[in-house]
């Protein structure tokens, strides 16, 4: 996988490059830029799968830069400002890293990008279907040329990544060529709720609600999922109906 780094702070670029050098067996650095204009030139002249992109930059912000791209590569935002998190998720960013960025947090974001890149490269091997068979407390989902049984209680959340749906569970994951819309209408709305165009959550797995984010636990690690503006009121209505 090929990546570029974009940040107007030289020290921040040095930190990102040092982190990336420790993962050189997974990701190749093909260029660096200190503004969005130069980043655009890098995209024109190189094959780029992933951008590590600062948000607050002169001339053009990272958010506006991604919005200007017709077919952007995967994006991991790197910033000192937490208030842009929701905007980043609306742009389907792979991750949102707050400075100072530890290597452990950086590595986890890269792993997520590698996961999606692998899915995109293996698209032809998956059956092109959105078929889901529903029973009382489980579903059968077509994945890797077979029907996989998934119990509702085992689902933590469901994540949409481009043409794929990833069902995240305590026991692992199931990946299928599936639309979020088709899955959303088939799941029982008494148990599952769409909270974002890229996320459906098992309501029983919500640990906390914080502003425009919810908290769940996956493999003993706390995950924060965004709540889209158009889904927030419906979620809060349910939360408030169960509030002491």
ABEGO torsion letter per residue (X at the ends): XBBBBBBABAAAAAAAAAAAAAAAAABBBAEBBABAAAAAAAAAABBBABBBBBABBBGBBAAAAAAABABBBBBBBBBABAAAAAAAAAAGBABBBBOBBBAAAAAAAAAAAAAAAAAAAAAAABBBBABBBBBAABBBBBBGGBBBBBBAAABABBBBBEABBBBBBAAEBBBBBBBAAAAAAABBAAABBBABAABBBBAAABABBBEABBBBBBGGBBBBBBBBAAAAAAAAAAAAAABX
